[in-house]
């Protein structure tokens, strides 16, 4: 997700269920939480993600 707007925007993930998705990066978060190490990806809590103003979010889909 890329939010180049100056206000926050909510994105809806269109595929899968929320706990299949993991956050790899969110440039709106403070370091070291902005980009995580492999294996430390954070599961999403739902299929809607609040992208803060002028931020980039990278998700990965995790399947058992």
Secondary structure in CASP SS format (residue, H / E / C, confidence):
PFRMAT SS
TARGET T0000
AUTHOR 0000-0000-0000
METHOD secondary structure of the structure
MODEL  1
X C 1.00
X E 1.00
X E 1.00
X C 1.00
X C 1.00
X C 1.00
X C 1.00
X C 1.00
X E 1.00
X E 1.00
X E 1.00
X E 1.00
X C 1.00
X C 1.00
X C 1.00
X C 1.00
X C 1.00
X H 1.00
X H 1.00
X H 1.00
X E 1.00
X E 1.00
X E 1.00
X E 1.00
X E 1.00
X E 1.00
X C 1.00
X C 1.00
X C 1.00
X C 1.00
X C 1.00
X C 1.00
X C 1.00
X C 1.00
X E 1.00
X C 1.00
X C 1.00
X C 1.00
X C 1.00
X C 1.00
X C 1.00
X E 1.00
X E 1.00
X C 1.00
X C 1.00
X C 1.00
X C 1.00
X E 1.00
X E 1.00
X E 1.00
X E 1.00
X C 1.00
X C 1.00
X C 1.00
X E 1.00
X E 1.00
X E 1.00
X E 1.00
X E 1.00
X E 1.00
X E 1.00
X C 1.00
X C 1.00
X C 1.00
END
